[in-house]
């Protein structure tokens, strides 16, 4: 077994904005699973790495944007377990930049130090990433490889994400997680009891993720809350920045601005507005992604915006 099946610790959250509410909030610290293969990426890669090994594949190819948590985690996993990794990166404008310019991007710089090779494609070409012809073109360039989808979501990833929950989590009434491609939430749903309510908070704008989740689940004890995407993937504002900073100052828990920060903001807002019955016991899943803070702060500096502390 390359990545072990481990349980992450849970801590209770005490936050002033909900201090007067009779709701108990806890957080599962999946962000602490590994220094670089963090959070849900650890879970998503676990069985995919095992499958690549079973197939005697030496190369892993995957997809992502220039600040992708998945790209960073896959690169780190490749270095740790002896796989060559190739990241198909969205944005052909990056291909024309010097290596010095690319290393100004903290995610790509880290992935490069882990040995990942980059293949930059246009945004138009990137949309074809699941098509057989596009994948065959990659094989013509790189030879045979094990393919991990964008965000890491496939059946093996969902199987891994089901291991986020363990026997100690059966007492929670509500379990919440951020959503990128839907695989993490699907795994949590599959591992939950029918009496538990599972809520997903997409970081992307639109309601298409529910359909993605349905591909992997049969239970009906879940919902997707679309109210806290802050305008879409990678988009934030000063309200979210101030919340993330205040939350860290009080709880000492860092939140990434793309995924978990939005989910926690949403839950706190719902609690403040009495969405949950008194006495509800809520578990928040911290899915990691903290490596993305440096990249987001680079963008915020350009906008002369407050930074994430």
Secondary structure, 3 states (H helix, E strand, C coil): CCCCCCCCCEEECCCHHHCCCCCEEEEEEHHHCCCCCCHHHHHHHHHHHHHHHHCCCCEEEEEECCCCHHHHHHHHHHHHHCCEEEEEEECHHHHHCCHHHHCCCHHHHHHHHCCCEEEEECHHHHCCCCCHHHHHHHHHHHCCCEEECHHHCCHHHHHHHHHHCCHHHCCCCEEEEEECCCHHHHHHHHHCCCCCEEEEEECCCCCCHHHHHHCCCCCCCEEEECCCCCCCCCCCCHHHHHHHHHHHHHHCCCCCCCCHHHHHHHHHHHHHCCCCCCCCEEEEEECCCCCHHHHHHHHHHHCCCCCCC
